[in-house]
Amino acid sequence: MYAHRNPSKHFDIIDLDPYGSAAPFVDAAIQSISNGGLLCVTCTDLAVLASSQHPETCYAKYGGVPLKAGFCHEAALRMVIHMLMTSAARYKRVIQPLVSCSIDFYVRIFVRVVDSAAQIKFNASNTSVVFRCSGCGIYNLSSMGRITNNLNQVKFGPTQGPPVNSTCHFCRSKIHMAGPMYSGPLHNKEFVSAMLKFVQDNKTKFQTSKRMEGMLTVIFEEIDAPLFYLPNDLSSTVRSPTPDYQTLASAFLNLGFKVSFSHCAAGSLKTDAPPEVIWDVMRCWAKKNPVKLEKFPKGAPGLLILAVEPSREVDFTYNPQSNTPSRCIKLVRYQLNPEKNWGPKPRHRRQVEECRSEKKQKKE
């Protein structure tokens, strides 16, 4: 842990970068940081955070349950932020995410910690449970709290029921639940813009300036919709050719929805379109690229989805907004992993022979 102390005997900056999870150190860091201070958190235990192999361990450390899905790395970011948010609330403090990055085999999060008992009331409305279909992969979020404005008075209450049944509305598969996790904005656009400008003005100071510029540009372009889809997964469900990003993005933009990449995965599609619009777009795409329905197994999710006619017309005509600035200037947005010596190293362990020799020396 690195920390910089200010005259008030609190720390302006605390950087938690342990091997594995930062959860054991978060409470102490939240109490030790000054009002408005910067807290930097790194967690490398993505085998716990981004898969369904150890849900009990993830819940014990982060207070949430993960799912194995295309959006698992963004869900990991959101569960770590949820853990920071709940820890800060115990001490009448709130966190403000500045930039949240999923990089290689770890997550790296920067938040501002502020004293504000009043802002804690909004925590529940920024916390959600995710319901994901195990068949077609569609997901819905349900927030833990509801905010209503009545005569210029903000009132807080519980949310109303889950948005799904026990089986998927589209393909009748089982629904799995993940979370709770933070569902608010992951990044502060002004902070990201300032970081990007600093990197562009000081390229010679950083050996990885190209990578930093590419990732920060994609982060700046991200919309504030939680989680994302992978077009490969959507087209695989309906067994159609995978549309390129611009074609698919243009379809949603022409329908009036927002769309962007996610820095968490190459080829990702982040949108605020609801699930029924997602499948209407894919149904229309399957009509443009005929699918052989006889090759579907009986009761397959894609067969049930395509059996329903789309409720809206979808225009796949090129939309200029689908060509983002990062694509126009051809930035390297997603780095390829090295072929060798990549990933977290094993935890340090002494050789068995050394341990045995120490035991013999103690006995002698």
RAMOBEL-V503518 format. One record per helix or strand of 2 or more residues. SS is the DSSP state (H for helix, E for strand). FROM is the first residue (numbers start at 1). TO is the last residue. If there is no record, write none. Layout:
BEGIN
[[SS;FROM;TO] [SS;FROM;TO]]
END
This chain:
BEGIN
[[E;2;5] [E;11;17] [H;23;32] [E;33;43] [H;46;49] [H;55;62] [H;72;89] [E;93;103] [E;106;115] [H;119;122] [H;124;126] [E;127;133] [E;139;143] [E;145;150] [E;153;158] [E;174;182] [H;189;201] [H;203;205] [H;209;221] [E;229;230] [H;231;238] [H;245;254] [E;259;262] [E;265;271] [H;275;288] [H;293;295] [H;301;306] [H;320;322] [H;325;328] [H;352;363]]
END
